[in-house]
Amino acid sequence: MLDGITPRGWLAAGIVAVTAMTAYALSGDWQVATVSLAGGLVALLAASQMREEREAEAAALARETAVPGPAIEVAIDAIIEPVLLLEGTRVALANRAARTLLGDHVAGEDVRTAIRHPAAVAYLAELANGKAQPPIELVGLGGLSQRWEMRASALDGHRRLVQLIDRTDSHAAEKMRVDFVANASHELRTPLASIIGYVETLADEAGEDPDIRARFLRIVLDEAKRIERLVEDLMSLSRIEADKFRPPSDTVDLGELIDDVAAALAGAHNGRGRDITLHVTPGLPMLTGDAVQLSQLLHNLIGNAMKYGRPGTPIRVEAAPAAAGMVRLVVADQGDGIAADHLPRLTERFYRVDAGRSRSLGGTGLGLAIVKHVVERHRGRLDIASIVGEGTRVTVMLRAADPAVILS
């Protein structure tokens, strides 16, 4: 048992021996010295045994914490994002989100094969060599369009916690913002360049000819109005997006609103207002909505039907009660129609099926994007159906107001 005594223990043993010799010198009695020596050695051995027991307990505790237990598994499973607990390069634990992304087989695998991505393999190899690594971006893990941020945190020993954070939505939002700024800049730059060009021409000798001057000024006015429409639509879109999490609370008579919009558009688009036909069910339920935004929705839908429907063909506007406390609004035209591959993108900002025709008709490329956001704010549904050569039909489902709210 004395083999387990540390150098500090041997020092203590020496002190015990010196103490025994001092006891003999003072008392002159070997029995007193022997008892002193024996007592010291017993105390020393007892202290050594206690130290060994404490070291054994600490080792057992270290072994227990080295293996993920049920509590750790429950805690990691509660994390929404994929999380892996590594021991060296082996996946000791994978939470539910990680198993969904990478497969149920990942636990126990080498992490470099569990995450089959070149950038992830290189990152984890450096991590295994003990090098601290900043977060990296993984593109295509789990899907071609998915983007993840991988970050790792060192625990004790060779254990690491690897977390995957889904950045797909934030990347898409940033791309949308960049595209929006680029498109808006382009849409503004084009008419501005035209205005500047014609004004510079008018400032030269061409401005002295009354006919040329009148034609150029008319073009400048048209381009300025185009900019005005674009700025108004951009501001409208911004306001609607700012309100999208605040449901509207006013009571709106949709039938009356349709009459007002039809009257306002009666003289628009070279008399196409005469082709508007209204089919509103009497006693149409009231809506809970924003009258200004719903008016804008009607202007955009009916205006599009007037622009793209064939001249002289009817523009049918219907409104009727629907199931589940909804009201159905339909705007249909008889025009060239839209090919099926364009339909999913019609509500994107600045998306146009025929850019040249749209601009010549005064379109800003934001009309259906505004319609989409208005419908979303009203917790409704939007559907666009079209047949090439026959026309387009837009259906909007809006929630009717609660009668109790109307009576109050």
RACOR-V131617 format. One record per residue. RES is the residue in one letter. SS is DSSP state (~ for helix, > for strand, _ for the rest). PSI is psi in whole degrees, -180 to 180 (NA if undefined). Layout:
res,ss,psi
RES,SS,PSI
RES,SS,PSI
This chain:
res,ss,psi
M,_,-26
L,~,-16
D,~,-24
G,~,2
I,_,134
T,_,169
P,~,-37
R,~,-32
G,~,-40
W,~,-35
L,~,-42
A,~,-37
A,~,-39
G,~,-41
I,~,-38
V,~,-42
A,~,-43
V,~,-40
T,~,-40
A,~,-41
M,~,-38
T,~,-38
A,~,-39
Y,~,-42
A,~,-36
L,~,-38
S,~,-26
G,_,13
D,_,118
W,~,-27
Q,~,-42
V,~,-42
A,~,-40
T,~,-45
V,~,-41
S,~,-42
L,~,-43
A,~,-43
G,~,-41
G,~,-42
L,~,-40
V,~,-44
A,~,-40
L,~,-44
L,~,-38
A,~,-42
A,~,-39
S,~,-41
Q,~,-41
M,~,-39
R,~,-43
E,~,-40
E,~,-41
R,~,-41
E,~,-38
A,~,-42
E,~,-42
A,~,-40
A,~,-41
A,~,-42
L,~,-39
A,~,-40
R,~,-38
E,~,-43
T,~,-17
A,~,-25
V,_,125
P,_,127
G,_,179
P,~,-38
A,~,-42
I,~,-41
E,~,-43
V,~,-42
A,~,-45
I,~,-36
D,~,-26
A,_,-13
I,_,131
I,_,-40
E,_,155
P,>,132
V,>,135
L,>,137
L,>,119
L,>,143
E,>,103
G,_,-118
T,_,3
R,>,139
V,>,104
A,>,-30
L,>,138
A,>,129
N,_,177
R,~,-42
A,~,-38
A,~,-40
R,~,-36
T,~,-41
L,~,-44
L,~,-17
G,_,151
D,~,-15
H,~,-5
V,~,-31
A,_,126
G,_,-14
E,_,164
D,>,130
V,~,-26
R,~,-20
T,~,-23
A,~,-40
I,_,98
R,_,77
H,_,127
P,~,-45
A,~,-38
A,~,-40
V,~,-46
A,~,-41
Y,~,-46
L,~,-30
A,~,-44
E,~,-37
L,~,-40
A,~,-26
N,_,5
G,_,11
K,_,130
A,_,134
Q,_,135
P,_,163
P,_,148
I,>,163
E,>,133
L,>,125
V,>,129
G,_,-1
L,_,119
G,_,-11
G,_,152
L,_,-34
S,_,-2
Q,_,144
R,>,134
W,>,149
E,>,123
M,>,128
R,>,151
A,>,145
S,>,135
A,>,135
L,_,-144
D,_,153
G,_,-130
H,_,14
R,>,141
R,>,148
L,>,118
V,>,128
Q,>,139
L,>,121
I,>,124
D,>,116
R,_,15
T,~,-49
D,~,-42
S,~,-36
H,~,-42
A,~,-40
A,~,-40
E,~,-41
K,~,-40
M,~,-40
R,~,-45
V,~,-44
D,~,-40
F,~,-47
V,~,-42
A,~,-45
N,~,-43
A,~,-41
S,~,-43
H,~,-44
E,~,-32
L,~,-37
R,~,-37
T,~,-54
P,~,-32
L,~,-42
A,~,-39
S,~,-45
I,~,-47
I,~,-43
G,~,-46
Y,~,-37
V,~,-42
E,~,-38
T,~,-41
L,~,-31
A,~,-18
D,_,-159
E,~,-24
A,~,-25
G,~,-12
E,~,-17
D,_,118
P,~,-41
D,~,-46
I,~,-42
R,~,-45
A,~,-41
R,~,-43
F,~,-41
L,~,-34
R,~,-41
I,~,-43
V,~,-42
L,~,-43
D,~,-43
E,~,-38
A,~,-40
K,~,-34
R,~,-43
I,~,-41
E,~,-44
R,~,-42
L,~,-45
V,~,-41
E,~,-42
D,~,-39
L,~,-42
M,~,-40
S,~,-45
L,~,-41
S,~,-43
R,~,-42
I,~,-42
E,~,-34
A,~,-28
D,_,2
K,_,-25
F,_,5
R,_,100
P,_,142
P,_,154
S,_,-2
D,>,159
T,>,126
V,>,134
D,_,102
L,~,-39
G,~,-45
E,~,-38
L,~,-40
I,~,-43
D,~,-44
D,~,-45
V,~,-42
A,~,-40
A,~,-39
A,~,-30
L,_,4
A,_,-36
G,_,8
A,_,160
H,_,55
N,_,45
G,_,10
R,~,-16
G,~,-25
R,~,-18
D,~,-3
I,>,126
T,>,128
L,>,136
H,>,79
V,>,124
T,_,128
P,_,145
G,_,29
L,_,133
P,_,147
M,_,157
L,>,152
T,>,111
G,>,-171
D,_,111
A,~,-39
V,~,-45
Q,~,-38
L,~,-35
S,~,-41
Q,~,-39
L,~,-46
L,~,-43
H,~,-44
N,~,-44
L,~,-47
I,~,-38
G,~,-42
N,~,-42
A,~,-36
M,~,-38
K,~,-45
Y,~,-10
G,>,153
R,_,138
P,_,137
G,_,-9
T,_,151
P,_,148
I,>,105
R,>,124
V,>,117
E,>,148
A,>,126
A,>,156
P,>,151
A,>,175
A,_,163
A,_,36
G,_,33
M,>,162
V,>,131
R,>,127
L,>,129
V,>,133
V,>,119
A,>,142
D,_,168
Q,_,90
G,>,-154
D,_,-20
G,_,176
I,_,133
A,_,148
A,~,-33
D,~,-16
H,~,-24
L,~,-44
P,_,-19
R,_,2
L,_,-28
T,_,4
E,_,146
R,_,131
F,_,10
Y,_,131
R,_,139
V,_,-44
D,_,96
A,~,-43
G,~,-45
R,~,-40
S,~,-46
R,~,-38
S,~,-26
L,_,4
G,_,13
G,_,144
T,_,-12
G,_,8
L,_,-6
G,~,-53
L,~,-26
A,~,-41
I,~,-44
V,~,-47
K,~,-46
H,~,-35
V,~,-44
V,~,-42
E,~,-40
R,~,-32
H,_,9
R,_,40
G,_,-164
R,>,146
L,>,133
D,>,133
I,>,121
A,>,142
S,>,147
I,>,125
V,_,128
G,_,-11
E,_,-38
G,>,-175
T,>,144
R,>,119
V,>,126
T,>,130
V,>,126
M,>,122
L,>,150
R,>,131
A,>,153
A,_,151
D,_,123
P,~,-35
A,~,-36
V,~,-39
I,~,-44
L,~,-29
S,_,NA
